Each structure stands twice: as structure tokens, then as C-alpha cells.
Amino acid sequence: MQNALEPLPGVAEVEVNVSSGEARLRVNASEFDPQQAIAALAEAGYEGARVKE
């Protein structure tokens, strides 16, 4: 997951919880496209969904 998300525009930090299969991102909102992140995860074989905190 980390390798799929880190290179994306606007991603400042990626934290992956391997046991839960979840990733937490810190992003620059003006540069980050959530749909691009979901697509990158799908291409890497993971299921992605946007969850806003």
C-alpha cells in the first residue's frame, strides 16, 4: 500500500497498519486527488475507499 500511495501528488505521509489493512494519509489537499489514490491501490491489488476524519 505504501509503495502505491507515496509517489502520488499531494501525499506528504503514509502510515500503514498491516494488521487492519488500513492506511492513513497526510496530504496537501490542493494537490491530492482521492480518486487517484483509490485507483493506485486497485492497480496494486488492494481495495480502497475514502474515509474522512
C-alpha positions, 0 to 999 in steps of 0.5 A: 500500500505504501509503495502505491500511495507515496509517489502520488501528488499531494501525499506528504505521509503514509502510515500503514497498519498491516494488521487492519489493512488500513492506511492513513494519509497526510496530504496537501489537499490542493494537490491530492486527488482521492480518486487517484489514490483509490485507483493506485491501490486497485492497480496494486491489488488492494481495495480502497475507499475514502474515509474522512476524519 
